[in-house]
Amino acid sequence: MRSKRFEALDARPVNQDGYVTEWPEVGLIAVDAPSDPKPSIKIENGKIVELDGKKRADFDMLDTFIADYGIRLDGAEQVNATDSVELAQKMVDFRVPRSEVVKLTTAMTPAKITEVVNSMTVLEMMMAVTKMRSRLFPANQAHVTNVRDNPVQIAADAAEGSLRGFAEEETTVGIVRYAPFNAISILVGSQVGRPGILTQCSVEEATELALGMRGFTAYAETVSVYGTEQVFMDGDDTPWSKAFLASCYASRGLKMRFTSGTGSEVQMGFAEGKSMLYLEARCLYVAKGAGSQGIQNGSVSCVGVPAAVPGGIRAILAENLIAVSLDLECASSNDQTFTHSDLRRVARTLMQFVPGTDFICSGYSSTPNYDNMFAGSNWDADDYDDWLIIQRDLKVDGGLVPVLEDDVVRVRNKAAKAIQAIFRELGFPEVTDAEVEAATYARGSEDMPKRNVVEDLKATDELMKRGLTGVDVVKALSRAGFDDVAHSVYNLLRQRVAGDYLHTAAIFDENFHVMSSVNYPNDYQGPKTGYQISEERWTKLKTIRQAISPESI
């Protein structure tokens, strides 16, 4: 006979997840792999000639790039000779200003900063993230996708997402040739919900750059970097090619961040026996050396790998902490689903939710997960109320605000009509009134009429051949009577010329005022300092639709 308690436990969702014991030889270890190098640095004539136990003659391309571009040389030898626990204490101690700590962390080697953060508990890491986040206040980012690449639904979902408080919104495609329609739809829909939202379309890099240069997107974040030379080469890339791509975006006024995450090297079979956290530290130094303003990290699409090993979720928080300590904007993942357990997925998120990162989710699914083309998110549209109530319970600003059903219906309808008008004005396949009505009230693509995919794809090809740009979208909106939306899209295009939102952790308010780590730096130095939720903001966060007021009784 079996214990009935163990039978019940075996049936729990958490036991549907996969777990493995550590296997350092292939990189299945979160931290402290036997092959991880010991910290060291030696500088001669202004050049690093030894890095983490390697002489310059033995450097691989990542070592060379990091040594030449990724480490602050001023005081580096002294910092790396300092006891790691002492440095960790400075990171946690709110009496030591962030500006002072950044001078230390940016002078550390990858092995040194890994050793420093690994000396902390999860609670201490969270305390450090509170201080080390670059922008004063946290924000959130949404995924806006659907399995049919339906542009009307994307516009409506984007409008609802921006009304709910997302500062950035990201789409991708099931069919690559749909990318121009998806990019235009999320661009327009987002500005309906609230002016100033940044949007992107995540596709292969050449197409993504082309969409950005035409003004259909405002930022990019899928510029992936890896922690071993072989994995980089398998992608036909080098740190230098990634740096060049980053400069292409920046030169056209497009905000961009790199993407990395613990576990990618294990998935691709070339972890070199190193721990996931050490390899991630190398990725972050490449991002820093390339001049990127930020990074999307937190395991992201590889989360199942660290989640399966001991301490893996802790390592994800540690990589976020390394990112902010290198003075990078941190979009801290919480995006890909990784567990059957609701308890476990919330626990994984609280480590970024409570201290706050620049973007707590780099992809909260604005749709039900069956429509999420990024392989499903840790949070989706069915979780909105849970998120809002957890904010209310803890008095934490998680980047979202309560909304009323009537307001959601209104902005979804307006966004769908705006796309209908653009398609009509630019000669694209018709968006019917029935599609507008369906998108207004839809939960997901199952509630939408099917479009003629063949005709849509012909139109996207023609769109690109005609050389249409964001300016054509603005003109189409204006001709159709959507002057306010046209004005918002035009303002977004104007910001591309100014370039102010290329600063670290930059987002816009509804008046297109840039809010970044430059003009809103994180100045946390203990209780009642740093970001404090204003009374106006707290009133908005706590006023959920489910709460019963005395006046209503």
Protein Blocks (a to p, Z undefined) as FASTA:
>chain_A
ZZfklmmmmmpmklmpccddddfknopafbhpfklccdddddeehiafbgghiafklpcf
klmmmmmmmpcfehklmmmmpcfklmmmmmmmmklcfklmmmmmmmpcfklmmmmmmmpc
fklmmmmmmmmpmbfbacdddddddfklpaklmmmmmmmmmmnopabdcdddfblklmmm
mmmmmmmmmmmmoghiacdddddfklmmmmmmnopafbdckbccdfbfklmmmnopafkl
mmmmmmmmmmnopacdddddehjlmmnopnnopafklmmmmmmmmmmmnopabdceehjm
mmmmmmmpghklmmmmmmmmmmmmnopacdehjmbgcbfbfklmmmmmmmmmmnopablb
gciafbdfklmcngpafbdfklmmmmmmmmmmnopaehiacddfklmmmmmmmmmmmmmm
mmmmnopacddfklmmmmmmpmblmlpccddfklmmmmmmmmmmnopafklmmmmmmmno
pamlmmmmmmmmmmmmnommmpghiacdfkopacdfklmccfbebehiajdddfklmmmm
mmcfkbccfklZZ
